[in-house]
Amino acid sequence: MRVHVDTEKCQGHNRCYALAPELFDVDDFGTAVVLNDGVVPAGLEDKAQLAVANCPEYAITITDD
């Protein structure tokens, strides 16, 4: 499983970072960036889903890589 952030859609609300700091960080402009090339470690799948569900801009997606 991988998470992806569409930086064109991200408005810097940073809910993903607040909910899953193991998966996301924030750049100098407040835009979310993924950690670990987006790979979701075992046990953090629920946090990845929570980040997707709480993104007001729908900028986060999950793929099964």
PDB file of N, CA, C and O in Angstrom:
ATOM      1  N   MET A   1       0.837  -1.173   0.000  1.00  0.00           N
ATOM      2  CA  MET A   1       0.000   0.000   0.000  1.00  0.00           C
ATOM      3  C   MET A   1       0.888   1.245   0.000  1.00  0.00           C
ATOM      4  O   MET A   1       1.896   1.317   0.702  1.00  0.00           O
ATOM      5  N   ARG A   2       0.477   2.219  -0.810  1.00  0.00           N
ATOM      6  CA  ARG A   2       1.190   3.498  -0.870  1.00  0.00           C
ATOM      7  C   ARG A   2       0.202   4.655  -0.790  1.00  0.00           C
ATOM      8  O   ARG A   2      -0.926   4.569  -1.276  1.00  0.00           O
ATOM      9  N   VAL A   3       0.655   5.742  -0.162  1.00  0.00           N
ATOM     10  CA  VAL A   3      -0.124   6.978  -0.160  1.00  0.00           C
ATOM     11  C   VAL A   3       0.528   7.952  -1.127  1.00  0.00           C
ATOM     12  O   VAL A   3       1.744   7.955  -1.313  1.00  0.00           O
ATOM     13  N   HIS A   4      -0.302   8.768  -1.731  1.00  0.00           N
ATOM     14  CA  HIS A   4       0.164   9.769  -2.681  1.00  0.00           C
ATOM     15  C   HIS A   4      -0.517  11.091  -2.347  1.00  0.00           C
ATOM     16  O   HIS A   4      -1.682  11.113  -1.951  1.00  0.00           O
ATOM     17  N   VAL A   5       0.217  12.196  -2.507  1.00  0.00           N
ATOM     18  CA  VAL A   5      -0.352  13.521  -2.302  1.00  0.00           C
ATOM     19  C   VAL A   5      -0.276  14.283  -3.616  1.00  0.00           C
ATOM     20  O   VAL A   5       0.792  14.405  -4.216  1.00  0.00           O
ATOM     21  N   ASP A   6      -1.416  14.791  -4.055  1.00  0.00           N
ATOM     22  CA  ASP A   6      -1.463  15.657  -5.228  1.00  0.00           C
ATOM     23  C   ASP A   6      -1.167  17.075  -4.740  1.00  0.00           C
ATOM     24  O   ASP A   6      -2.032  17.738  -4.169  1.00  0.00           O
ATOM     25  N   THR A   7       0.061  17.528  -4.970  1.00  0.00           N
ATOM     26  CA  THR A   7       0.481  18.829  -4.455  1.00  0.00           C
ATOM     27  C   THR A   7      -0.259  19.993  -5.112  1.00  0.00           C
ATOM     28  O   THR A   7      -0.260  21.104  -4.582  1.00  0.00           O
ATOM     29  N   GLU A   8      -0.879  19.748  -6.246  1.00  0.00           N
ATOM     30  CA  GLU A   8      -1.686  20.787  -6.889  1.00  0.00           C
ATOM     31  C   GLU A   8      -2.997  21.010  -6.136  1.00  0.00           C
ATOM     32  O   GLU A   8      -3.537  22.116  -6.139  1.00  0.00           O
ATOM     33  N   LYS A   9      -3.499  19.971  -5.501  1.00  0.00           N
ATOM     34  CA  LYS A   9      -4.758  20.062  -4.754  1.00  0.00           C
ATOM     35  C   LYS A   9      -4.542  20.461  -3.295  1.00  0.00           C
ATOM     36  O   LYS A   9      -5.406  21.094  -2.688  1.00  0.00           O
ATOM     37  N   CYS A  10      -3.399  20.092  -2.737  1.00  0.00           N
ATOM     38  CA  CYS A  10      -3.134  20.326  -1.319  1.00  0.00           C
ATOM     39  C   CYS A  10      -3.165  21.821  -1.004  1.00  0.00           C
ATOM     40  O   CYS A  10      -2.494  22.620  -1.658  1.00  0.00           O
ATOM     41  N   GLN A  11      -3.957  22.187   0.012  1.00  0.00           N
ATOM     42  CA  GLN A  11      -4.072  23.578   0.436  1.00  0.00           C
ATOM     43  C   GLN A  11      -3.373  23.843   1.771  1.00  0.00           C
ATOM     44  O   GLN A  11      -3.468  24.944   2.313  1.00  0.00           O
ATOM     45  N   GLY A  12      -2.681  22.849   2.296  1.00  0.00           N
ATOM     46  CA  GLY A  12      -1.908  23.038   3.513  1.00  0.00           C
ATOM     47  C   GLY A  12      -2.705  22.985   4.801  1.00  0.00           C
ATOM     48  O   GLY A  12      -2.312  23.606   5.788  1.00  0.00           O
ATOM     49  N   HIS A  13      -3.808  22.263   4.819  1.00  0.00           N
ATOM     50  CA  HIS A  13      -4.568  22.112   6.063  1.00  0.00           C
ATOM     51  C   HIS A  13      -3.805  21.250   7.070  1.00  0.00           C
ATOM     52  O   HIS A  13      -3.972  21.400   8.280  1.00  0.00           O
ATOM     53  N   ASN A  14      -2.981  20.361   6.566  1.00  0.00           N
ATOM     54  CA  ASN A  14      -2.085  19.515   7.362  1.00  0.00           C
ATOM     55  C   ASN A  14      -2.797  18.543   8.291  1.00  0.00           C
ATOM     56  O   ASN A  14      -2.237  18.125   9.305  1.00  0.00           O
ATOM     57  N   ARG A  15      -4.008  18.189   7.953  1.00  0.00           N
ATOM     58  CA  ARG A  15      -4.714  17.178   8.743  1.00  0.00           C
ATOM     59  C   ARG A  15      -4.016  15.829   8.634  1.00  0.00           C
ATOM     60  O   ARG A  15      -3.952  15.073   9.603  1.00  0.00           O
ATOM     61  N   CYS A  16      -3.493  15.531   7.443  1.00  0.00           N
ATOM     62  CA  CYS A  16      -2.799  14.254   7.250  1.00  0.00           C
ATOM     63  C   CYS A  16      -1.595  14.153   8.184  1.00  0.00           C
ATOM     64  O   CYS A  16      -1.365  13.112   8.800  1.00  0.00           O
ATOM     65  N   TYR A  17      -0.839  15.226   8.285  1.00  0.00           N
ATOM     66  CA  TYR A  17       0.329  15.235   9.164  1.00  0.00           C
ATOM     67  C   TYR A  17      -0.088  15.116  10.628  1.00  0.00           C
ATOM     68  O   TYR A  17       0.565  14.420  11.405  1.00  0.00           O
ATOM     69  N   ALA A  18      -1.161  15.783  11.003  1.00  0.00           N
ATOM     70  CA  ALA A  18      -1.644  15.716  12.385  1.00  0.00           C
ATOM     71  C   ALA A  18      -2.124  14.306  12.736  1.00  0.00           C
ATOM     72  O   ALA A  18      -1.932  13.844  13.861  1.00  0.00           O
ATOM     73  N   LEU A  19      -2.745  13.630  11.774  1.00  0.00           N
ATOM     74  CA  LEU A  19      -3.292  12.295  12.017  1.00  0.00           C
ATOM     75  C   LEU A  19      -2.282  11.175  11.833  1.00  0.00           C
ATOM     76  O   LEU A  19      -2.375  10.140  12.493  1.00  0.00           O
ATOM     77  N   ALA A  20      -1.317  11.373  10.942  1.00  0.00           N
ATOM     78  CA  ALA A  20      -0.370  10.297  10.615  1.00  0.00           C
ATOM     79  C   ALA A  20       1.032  10.859  10.342  1.00  0.00           C
ATOM     80  O   ALA A  20       1.508  10.819   9.207  1.00  0.00           O
ATOM     81  N   PRO A  21       1.685  11.378  11.380  1.00  0.00           N
ATOM     82  CA  PRO A  21       3.030  11.943  11.172  1.00  0.00           C
ATOM     83  C   PRO A  21       4.063  10.893  10.758  1.00  0.00           C
ATOM     84  O   PRO A  21       5.155  11.235  10.306  1.00  0.00           O
ATOM     85  N   GLU A  22       3.714   9.621  10.914  1.00  0.00           N
ATOM     86  CA  GLU A  22       4.612   8.547  10.461  1.00  0.00           C
ATOM     87  C   GLU A  22       4.603   8.427   8.942  1.00  0.00           C
ATOM     88  O   GLU A  22       5.518   7.851   8.355  1.00  0.00           O
ATOM     89  N   LEU A  23       3.559   8.976   8.303  1.00  0.00           N
ATOM     90  CA  LEU A  23       3.398   8.833   6.855  1.00  0.00           C
ATOM     91  C   LEU A  23       3.577  10.134   6.082  1.00  0.00           C
ATOM     92  O   LEU A  23       3.883  10.115   4.890  1.00  0.00           O
ATOM     93  N   PHE A  24       3.384  11.280   6.771  1.00  0.00           N
ATOM     94  CA  PHE A  24       3.405  12.578   6.091  1.00  0.00           C
ATOM     95  C   PHE A  24       4.292  13.572   6.820  1.00  0.00           C
ATOM     96  O   PHE A  24       4.509  13.480   8.028  1.00  0.00           O
ATOM     97  N   ASP A  25       4.792  14.518   6.052  1.00  0.00           N
ATOM     98  CA  ASP A  25       5.503  15.667   6.598  1.00  0.00           C
ATOM     99  C   ASP A  25       4.963  16.884   5.869  1.00  0.00           C
ATOM    100  O   ASP A  25       4.097  16.763   5.003  1.00  0.00           O
ATOM    101  N   VAL A  26       5.472  18.052   6.218  1.00  0.00           N
ATOM    102  CA  VAL A  26       5.029  19.293   5.604  1.00  0.00           C
ATOM    103  C   VAL A  26       6.267  20.039   5.115  1.00  0.00           C
ATOM    104  O   VAL A  26       7.259  20.143   5.836  1.00  0.00           O
ATOM    105  N   ASP A  27       6.206  20.559   3.884  1.00  0.00           N
ATOM    106  CA  ASP A  27       7.352  21.308   3.364  1.00  0.00           C
ATOM    107  C   ASP A  27       7.325  22.750   3.874  1.00  0.00           C
ATOM    108  O   ASP A  27       6.456  23.117   4.664  1.00  0.00           O
ATOM    109  N   ASP A  28       8.270  23.557   3.422  1.00  0.00           N
ATOM    110  CA  ASP A  28       8.393  24.938   3.886  1.00  0.00           C
ATOM    111  C   ASP A  28       7.200  25.815   3.519  1.00  0.00           C
ATOM    112  O   ASP A  28       7.020  26.890   4.091  1.00  0.00           O
ATOM    113  N   PHE A  29       6.393  25.366   2.575  1.00  0.00           N
ATOM    114  CA  PHE A  29       5.228  26.136   2.134  1.00  0.00           C
ATOM    115  C   PHE A  29       3.925  25.621   2.742  1.00  0.00           C
ATOM    116  O   PHE A  29       2.852  26.145   2.445  1.00  0.00           O
ATOM    117  N   GLY A  30       4.014  24.593   3.594  1.00  0.00           N
ATOM    118  CA  GLY A  30       2.830  24.032   4.230  1.00  0.00           C
ATOM    119  C   GLY A  30       2.165  22.924   3.447  1.00  0.00           C
ATOM    120  O   GLY A  30       1.117  22.420   3.850  1.00  0.00           O
ATOM    121  N   THR A  31       2.762  22.535   2.328  1.00  0.00           N
ATOM    122  CA  THR A  31       2.212  21.469   1.505  1.00  0.00           C
ATOM    123  C   THR A  31       2.638  20.111   2.055  1.00  0.00           C
ATOM    124  O   THR A  31       3.794  19.918   2.431  1.00  0.00           O
ATOM    125  N   ALA A  32       1.701  19.182   2.098  1.00  0.00           N
ATOM    126  CA  ALA A  32       1.999  17.842   2.592  1.00  0.00           C
ATOM    127  C   ALA A  32       2.913  17.101   1.626  1.00  0.00           C
ATOM    128  O   ALA A  32       2.789  17.234   0.409  1.00  0.00           O
ATOM    129  N   VAL A  33       3.816  16.331   2.177  1.00  0.00           N
ATOM    130  CA  VAL A  33       4.682  15.436   1.411  1.00  0.00           C
ATOM    131  C   VAL A  33       4.667  14.074   2.085  1.00  0.00           C
ATOM    132  O   VAL A  33       4.526  13.981   3.305  1.00  0.00           O
ATOM    133  N   VAL A  34       4.811  13.024   1.298  1.00  0.00           N
ATOM    134  CA  VAL A  34       4.819  11.674   1.858  1.00  0.00           C
ATOM    135  C   VAL A  34       6.220  11.292   2.299  1.00  0.00           C
ATOM    136  O   VAL A  34       7.213  11.760   1.741  1.00  0.00           O
ATOM    137  N   LEU A  35       6.285  10.445   3.298  1.00  0.00           N
ATOM    138  CA  LEU A  35       7.545   9.887   3.773  1.00  0.00           C
ATOM    139  C   LEU A  35       7.701   8.478   3.222  1.00  0.00           C
ATOM    140  O   LEU A  35       6.717   7.866   2.806  1.00  0.00           O
ATOM    141  N   ASN A  36       8.910   7.961   3.212  1.00  0.00           N
ATOM    142  CA  ASN A  36       9.174   6.578   2.774  1.00  0.00           C
ATOM    143  C   ASN A  36       8.724   6.308   1.347  1.00  0.00           C
ATOM    144  O   ASN A  36       8.308   5.190   1.043  1.00  0.00           O
ATOM    145  N   ASP A  37       8.794   7.281   0.479  1.00  0.00           N
ATOM    146  CA  ASP A  37       8.305   7.151  -0.899  1.00  0.00           C
ATOM    147  C   ASP A  37       6.839   6.742  -0.940  1.00  0.00           C
ATOM    148  O   ASP A  37       6.377   6.151  -1.917  1.00  0.00           O
ATOM    149  N   GLY A  38       6.110   7.062   0.130  1.00  0.00           N
ATOM    150  CA  GLY A  38       4.686   6.765   0.173  1.00  0.00           C
ATOM    151  C   GLY A  38       4.342   5.371   0.652  1.00  0.00           C
ATOM    152  O   GLY A  38       3.164   5.048   0.799  1.00  0.00           O
ATOM    153  N   VAL A  39       5.332   4.542   0.898  1.00  0.00           N
ATOM    154  CA  VAL A  39       5.075   3.173   1.353  1.00  0.00           C
ATOM    155  C   VAL A  39       4.494   3.220   2.770  1.00  0.00           C
ATOM    156  O   VAL A  39       5.056   3.849   3.667  1.00  0.00           O
ATOM    157  N   VAL A  40       3.372   2.549   2.946  1.00  0.00           N
ATOM    158  CA  VAL A  40       2.704   2.491   4.249  1.00  0.00           C
ATOM    159  C   VAL A  40       3.184   1.239   4.976  1.00  0.00           C
ATOM    160  O   VAL A  40       2.883   0.124   4.549  1.00  0.00           O
ATOM    161  N   PRO A  41       3.929   1.411   6.070  1.00  0.00           N
ATOM    162  CA  PRO A  41       4.392   0.245   6.819  1.00  0.00           C
ATOM    163  C   PRO A  41       3.230  -0.542   7.422  1.00  0.00           C
ATOM    164  O   PRO A  41       2.159   0.005   7.682  1.00  0.00           O
ATOM    165  N   ALA A  42       3.461  -1.815   7.635  1.00  0.00           N
ATOM    166  CA  ALA A  42       2.448  -2.681   8.255  1.00  0.00           C
ATOM    167  C   ALA A  42       2.009  -2.074   9.579  1.00  0.00           C
ATOM    168  O   ALA A  42       2.830  -1.602  10.365  1.00  0.00           O
ATOM    169  N   GLY A  43       0.710  -2.093   9.810  1.00  0.00           N
ATOM    170  CA  GLY A  43       0.161  -1.562  11.041  1.00  0.00           C
ATOM    171  C   GLY A  43      -0.290  -0.112  10.947  1.00  0.00           C
ATOM    172  O   GLY A  43      -0.960   0.390  11.850  1.00  0.00           O
ATOM    173  N   LEU A  44       0.071   0.568   9.856  1.00  0.00           N
ATOM    174  CA  LEU A  44      -0.320   1.968   9.700  1.00  0.00           C
ATOM    175  C   LEU A  44      -1.375   2.168   8.611  1.00  0.00           C
ATOM    176  O   LEU A  44      -1.659   3.298   8.212  1.00  0.00           O
ATOM    177  N   GLU A  45      -1.943   1.080   8.142  1.00  0.00           N
ATOM    178  CA  GLU A  45      -2.956   1.182   7.084  1.00  0.00           C
ATOM    179  C   GLU A  45      -4.172   1.996   7.522  1.00  0.00           C
ATOM    180  O   GLU A  45      -4.720   2.768   6.736  1.00  0.00           O
ATOM    181  N   ASP A  46      -4.592   1.824   8.773  1.00  0.00           N
ATOM    182  CA  ASP A  46      -5.743   2.577   9.276  1.00  0.00           C
ATOM    183  C   ASP A  46      -5.462   4.074   9.313  1.00  0.00           C
ATOM    184  O   ASP A  46      -6.339   4.884   9.015  1.00  0.00           O
ATOM    185  N   LYS A  47      -4.238   4.437   9.679  1.00  0.00           N
ATOM    186  CA  LYS A  47      -3.871   5.856   9.699  1.00  0.00           C
ATOM    187  C   LYS A  47      -3.854   6.433   8.286  1.00  0.00           C
ATOM    188  O   LYS A  47      -4.231   7.587   8.082  1.00  0.00           O
ATOM    189  N   ALA A  48      -3.423   5.648   7.324  1.00  0.00           N
ATOM    190  CA  ALA A  48      -3.430   6.106   5.934  1.00  0.00           C
ATOM    191  C   ALA A  48      -4.867   6.354   5.475  1.00  0.00           C
ATOM    192  O   ALA A  48      -5.150   7.371   4.841  1.00  0.00           O
ATOM    193  N   GLN A  49      -5.763   5.439   5.791  1.00  0.00           N
ATOM    194  CA  GLN A  49      -7.176   5.597   5.429  1.00  0.00           C
ATOM    195  C   GLN A  49      -7.784   6.812   6.124  1.00  0.00           C
ATOM    196  O   GLN A  49      -8.578   7.535   5.522  1.00  0.00           O
ATOM    197  N   LEU A  50      -7.424   7.040   7.371  1.00  0.00           N
ATOM    198  CA  LEU A  50      -7.923   8.180   8.127  1.00  0.00           C
ATOM    199  C   LEU A  50      -7.465   9.495   7.493  1.00  0.00           C
ATOM    200  O   LEU A  50      -8.232  10.454   7.418  1.00  0.00           O
ATOM    201  N   ALA A  51      -6.217   9.531   7.042  1.00  0.00           N
ATOM    202  CA  ALA A  51      -5.695  10.735   6.378  1.00  0.00           C
ATOM    203  C   ALA A  51      -6.469  11.009   5.088  1.00  0.00           C
ATOM    204  O   ALA A  51      -6.813  12.156   4.803  1.00  0.00           O
ATOM    205  N   VAL A  52      -6.740   9.976   4.318  1.00  0.00           N
ATOM    206  CA  VAL A  52      -7.511  10.134   3.078  1.00  0.00           C
ATOM    207  C   VAL A  52      -8.900  10.677   3.393  1.00  0.00           C
ATOM    208  O   VAL A  52      -9.372  11.609   2.742  1.00  0.00           O
ATOM    209  N   ALA A  53      -9.545  10.094   4.383  1.00  0.00           N
ATOM    210  CA  ALA A  53     -10.911  10.474   4.734  1.00  0.00           C
ATOM    211  C   ALA A  53     -11.012  11.893   5.283  1.00  0.00           C
ATOM    212  O   ALA A  53     -12.071  12.514   5.196  1.00  0.00           O
ATOM    213  N   ASN A  54      -9.924  12.411   5.847  1.00  0.00           N
ATOM    214  CA  ASN A  54      -9.962  13.727   6.480  1.00  0.00           C
ATOM    215  C   ASN A  54      -9.354  14.841   5.651  1.00  0.00           C
ATOM    216  O   ASN A  54      -9.278  15.977   6.118  1.00  0.00           O
ATOM    217  N   CYS A  55      -8.921  14.549   4.439  1.00  0.00           N
ATOM    218  CA  CYS A  55      -8.351  15.590   3.578  1.00  0.00           C
ATOM    219  C   CYS A  55      -9.495  16.371   2.917  1.00  0.00           C
ATOM    220  O   CYS A  55     -10.220  15.818   2.090  1.00  0.00           O
ATOM    221  N   PRO A  56      -9.660  17.651   3.276  1.00  0.00           N
ATOM    222  CA  PRO A  56     -10.781  18.423   2.717  1.00  0.00           C
ATOM    223  C   PRO A  56     -10.641  18.708   1.225  1.00  0.00           C
ATOM    224  O   PRO A  56     -11.623  19.051   0.568  1.00  0.00           O
ATOM    225  N   GLU A  57      -9.450  18.572   0.694  1.00  0.00           N
ATOM    226  CA  GLU A  57      -9.205  18.849  -0.727  1.00  0.00           C
ATOM    227  C   GLU A  57      -9.151  17.583  -1.568  1.00  0.00           C
ATOM    228  O   GLU A  57      -8.965  17.655  -2.783  1.00  0.00           O
ATOM    229  N   TYR A  58      -9.310  16.415  -0.934  1.00  0.00           N
ATOM    230  CA  TYR A  58      -9.205  15.114  -1.634  1.00  0.00           C
ATOM    231  C   TYR A  58      -7.872  14.994  -2.373  1.00  0.00           C
ATOM    232  O   TYR A  58      -7.807  14.501  -3.499  1.00  0.00           O
ATOM    233  N   ALA A  59      -6.818  15.459  -1.711  1.00  0.00           N
ATOM    234  CA  ALA A  59      -5.496  15.459  -2.328  1.00  0.00           C
ATOM    235  C   ALA A  59      -4.713  14.174  -2.074  1.00  0.00           C
ATOM    236  O   ALA A  59      -3.651  13.970  -2.662  1.00  0.00           O
ATOM    237  N   ILE A  60      -5.226  13.312  -1.206  1.00  0.00           N
ATOM    238  CA  ILE A  60      -4.513  12.085  -0.850  1.00  0.00           C
ATOM    239  C   ILE A  60      -5.226  10.878  -1.436  1.00  0.00           C
ATOM    240  O   ILE A  60      -6.446  10.750  -1.341  1.00  0.00           O
ATOM    241  N   THR A  61      -4.451  10.005  -2.037  1.00  0.00           N
ATOM    242  CA  THR A  61      -4.986   8.762  -2.569  1.00  0.00           C
ATOM    243  C   THR A  61      -4.128   7.596  -2.088  1.00  0.00           C
ATOM    244  O   THR A  61      -2.985   7.773  -1.669  1.00  0.00           O
ATOM    245  N   ILE A  62      -4.700   6.421  -2.159  1.00  0.00           N
ATOM    246  CA  ILE A  62      -4.000   5.187  -1.777  1.00  0.00           C
ATOM    247  C   ILE A  62      -4.023   4.241  -2.959  1.00  0.00           C
ATOM    248  O   ILE A  62      -5.041   4.088  -3.634  1.00  0.00           O
ATOM    249  N   THR A  63      -2.873   3.604  -3.201  1.00  0.00           N
ATOM    250  CA  THR A  63      -2.802   2.555  -4.211  1.00  0.00           C
ATOM    251  C   THR A  63      -2.262   1.289  -3.550  1.00  0.00           C
ATOM    252  O   THR A  63      -1.582   1.344  -2.526  1.00  0.00           O
ATOM    253  N   ASP A  64      -2.576   0.173  -4.149  1.00  0.00           N
ATOM    254  CA  ASP A  64      -2.088  -1.122  -3.635  1.00  0.00           C
ATOM    255  C   ASP A  64      -0.864  -1.545  -4.423  1.00  0.00           C
ATOM    256  O   ASP A  64      -0.950  -2.391  -5.313  1.00  0.00           O
ATOM    257  N   ASP A  65       0.263  -0.960  -4.098  1.00  0.00           N
ATOM    258  CA  ASP A  65       1.522  -1.302  -4.773  1.00  0.00           C
ATOM    259  C   ASP A  65       2.252  -2.375  -4.022  1.00  0.00           C
ATOM    260  O   ASP A  65       3.332  -2.794  -4.437  1.00  0.00           O
TER     261      ASP A  65
END
